[in-house]
């Protein structure tokens, strides 16, 4: 997990959804804004019920995402507020091949975060 100060709150998420720019990958959407008032990047994950009806799987995806994001949080520009939204996973049901799922998610997160730099 990343620190709580590095996660976006509800007000920031609403602002990002209304005015943010977005990038997309096969399994993730990334919406963000650049805020000059803040010097720490804040990013959150959202996993809708369309991805999985079970909260256990949704929380698993969030934990995996935050663990991957921890590696790249220092490379983000200061003041970025972003949201990573999982799409419905196309290749195989999530949880069948955990290592491959983590590598796929990590590559997509890395590519999406590199687009804003």
N, C-alpha and C positions, 0 to 999 in steps of 0.2 A: 504494500500500500504506500501511497505517497502521503505527505503531511496534509493535514486538514486545510492549512493556509494555501496549499497548492490546488485545492479543489474548488470549482466554481459553485456559488450558492444559487438559490432559486431565482433571485432578482437578476443576477448576471446571465443565467441560462435564458430567461425570458428576453433579455436584451439581445443576446446572441441570435436567438431564433428569429427575432424581428428584423435585425439590421445586419446580421453577419454574412460574410462570404463563405462559400462552401467548396469543398473538394470531395470527390467520391472515389471509392475503390470497390472491388467486388463484394467485400464483406463489411465495410465501414463507410459512414459519412462523417465528414469533419467540417464543422461550422465554427467560425472564429471571428473575433474582432480584435483590433489592437487598441489597447487603452493606455494612453500616455500618463495617466495619473498613478498607475501602479508600477512597481518595479519587480514584482514576482509573477511568473506565469501561473495561470489557474486553468486547469483542464479537468473535466468530469466525463464519465462514461454514462451512457443511457442504453439500457437493453429493454426494448418494448416487449410486450406480451406476444406479439406476432412471431418473435424469435423462438420463445419457449413459454409454454403456459406455466411451467413450474418455476417458482421463485428460486429454488436451489440451483438450477442451471443458469438462470439470469445472474444470480450473485456470483456464481463460478466464473462467468464471463467477465464480470466487472473486476473481480480479484485478479484474474489473469491479465486483463488490460492494464490495471494499475501497477502490477508487478513489472510489466514490460515498459510502461511509461516512466517508471522510476529511473531507468537507464538513460532516457533521452530528455528528461525534464531540464537538465542543465544546459542543453543545446538550444532551447527555445528562446526567442527574443523576449526581453523584459516587457511586461504589460499585456501579453497575449491572454485572452480569455477564450477558451474553446470547449467544444463538446464533441465527443466521439460517440456516434450512435451506431450500434450494431444493426446490420441488415439480417434478413433471414439467410442462414448459412446454406449455400447451394450444394457443395460437394458431398458432404456426408454429415450425418447427425453429430452434433457437437458432443464430445465426450467419448467417442469410440476410439479415436487416435489422439490422445492428449498432446504428445510431443509434436506431432505434425500440425495440429491445430495451433499450438503456441507459436511455432515457427511462421505459419501463415499470417497469424495476427500480428506478430512482431514485424514482419516485413512490410505489411500494409501500414502499420502505425508509423514506422520509420519513413516510408515513402511519403505519407501524408504530411508528416511534420517537416520534412525537408522542403516541401512545396512552399511553405510560408517564409522560409529563410531567404 
